[in-house]
Amino acid sequence: MKSLIILCVTLMLFGVGCGPKSADQRVHVRSGLSGSSLGNNIVTKPIRGVFEWLAGAGIVVDEAVMNRNNSAGLPQLFITGHNTSSKTKRFRYKVEWLDADGLVIGTRASVWQPMSAMGKSGFQIKSVSPRPEAVNFRMDTRKWE
């Protein structure tokens, strides 16, 4: 019986995978978004939740692409990611645009925006710089409270 439990735990750990990490260092996903709750099955709910919590299931940013395809020549940011948790994650994000010296370009658009990612599904974020002199960006996330 003990070996069966160990086998089940090992298989579930391999099935869940590793914790969320951003593919781009300019995007910061806070640890509060990595916790998770569970599915609807009352039997597997506690076990699944423990493994999701241990593996850090939550929001993962897959790719952050910045380009100048805007008709006005303004930089655009396209972020794609996914939610590894089985529960919908609600969070806020803020994009700050940086000039050539690495300083934040002051704008009213750099505010916390609401976002939701359904369980086990992808999400996309798009942002457009307010000024053409933006050469880089940084994005931060936080819990939706």
Secondary structure, DSSP 8 states (H G I E B T S, - for coil): -HHHHHHHHHHHHHHH-S----SSTTEE--GGGS-----S-TTTHHHHHHHHHHHT-SEEEEEEEEE--STT---EEEEEEEE-SSS-EEEEEEEEEE-TTS-B---TT-S-EEEEE-TT-EEEEEEE-SSTT--EEEEEEEE--
